[in-house]
């Protein structure tokens, strides 16, 4: 059952974020894990549109029945497209919007303080 997998994964993430030394993360994995965390909201936003786009395009142009190697290749390309779109969303939409939000927040705090 996928809900059990999601629940157990949330426990694992919780334990990892407590940083109590329960989970050892090698140094070479720390940067990719950090960047995946930074991109996680953009991945959440982009995964469904990319999936639906690929589903429609693939069903329209290709017959994948009985061709598992093609299904695997399409999955890899889909993951790459998802991370590319998530990266573009993060750098060109999410980051600029956060900077605008922080700027406005600082302006409001300065107004209230004076």
TAKA-V916871 format. One record per residue. N is the residue number from 1. RES is the residue in one small letter. PSI is psi in whole degrees, -180 to 180 (NA if undefined). D_LAST is the distance of its C-alpha to the last C-alpha in Angstrom with 1 decimal. Layout:
{{N & RES & PSI & D_LAST} {N & RES & PSI & D_LAST}}
//
This chain:
{{1 & x & 130 & 56.3} {2 & x & -27 & 53.1} {3 & x & -33 & 50.8} {4 & x & -42 & 52.2} {5 & x & -44 & 51.4} {6 & x & -43 & 47.8} {7 & x & -47 & 47.4} {8 & x & -36 & 49.0} {9 & x & -39 & 46.9} {10 & x & -36 & 43.7} {11 & x & -43 & 44.9} {12 & x & -44 & 45.6} {13 & x & -41 & 42.2} {14 & x & -46 & 40.6} {15 & x & -40 & 42.7} {16 & x & -38 & 41.9} {17 & x & -19 & 38.2} {18 & x & -18 & 38.4} {19 & x & 46 & 39.7} {20 & x & 7 & 42.1} {21 & x & 12 & 44.9} {22 & x & -30 & 46.9} {23 & x & 124 & 47.0} {24 & x & 126 & 47.9} {25 & x & 118 & 46.6} {26 & x & 151 & 48.3} {27 & x & -37 & 46.2} {28 & x & -15 & 47.5} {29 & x & -14 & 46.2} {30 & x & -43 & 42.7} {31 & x & -48 & 41.4} {32 & x & -37 & 43.1} {33 & x & -40 & 41.8} {34 & x & -48 & 38.3} {35 & x & -35 & 38.5} {36 & x & -38 & 40.2} {37 & x & -41 & 37.3} {38 & x & -37 & 34.9} {39 & x & -2 & 37.1} {40 & x & -40 & 37.9} {41 & x & -40 & 35.8} {42 & x & -37 & 37.1} {43 & x & -42 & 40.6} {44 & x & -43 & 40.1} {45 & x & -34 & 39.1} {46 & x & -19 & 41.9} {47 & x & -42 & 44.8} {48 & x & -47 & 46.1} {49 & x & -40 & 46.1} {50 & x & -45 & 47.8} {51 & x & -47 & 50.3} {52 & x & -38 & 51.1} {53 & x & -48 & 51.5} {54 & x & -39 & 53.9} {55 & x & -47 & 55.7} {56 & x & -45 & 56.4} {57 & x & -46 & 57.4} {58 & x & -45 & 59.5} {59 & x & -32 & 61.3} {60 & x & -39 & 62.0} {61 & x & -20 & 63.4} {62 & x & 150 & 64.7} {63 & x & 109 & 66.9} {64 & x & 1 & 65.8} {65 & x & 126 & 68.4} {66 & x & 15 & 70.3} {67 & x & 75 & 68.3} {68 & x & -30 & 66.0} {69 & x & -33 & 65.4} {70 & x & -38 & 63.9} {71 & x & -42 & 61.7} {72 & x & -45 & 60.5} {73 & x & -43 & 59.9} {74 & x & -39 & 58.0} {75 & x & -42 & 55.8} {76 & x & -44 & 55.0} {77 & x & -39 & 54.1} {78 & x & -42 & 52.0} {79 & x & -43 & 50.0} {80 & x & -44 & 49.5} {81 & x & -37 & 48.4} {82 & x & -46 & 46.0} {83 & x & -33 & 44.4} {84 & x & -48 & 44.3} {85 & x & -36 & 42.6} {86 & x & -41 & 40.2} {87 & x & -43 & 39.3} {88 & x & -41 & 38.8} {89 & x & -42 & 36.6} {90 & x & -49 & 34.5} {91 & x & -31 & 34.1} {92 & x & -11 & 33.8} {93 & x & -57 & 32.1} {94 & x & -51 & 30.5} {95 & x & -49 & 28.8} {96 & x & -38 & 27.4} {97 & x & -38 & 26.1} {98 & x & -41 & 24.4} {99 & x & -41 & 22.7} {100 & x & -44 & 21.4} {101 & x & -45 & 20.2} {102 & x & -40 & 18.4} {103 & x & -46 & 16.8} {104 & x & -39 & 15.6} {105 & x & -46 & 14.5} {106 & x & -38 & 12.4} {107 & x & -43 & 10.9} {108 & x & -40 & 10.1} {109 & x & -42 & 8.7} {110 & x & -38 & 6.3} {111 & x & -43 & 5.4} {112 & x & -30 & 5.6} {113 & x & -25 & 3.8} {114 & x & NA & 0.0}}
//
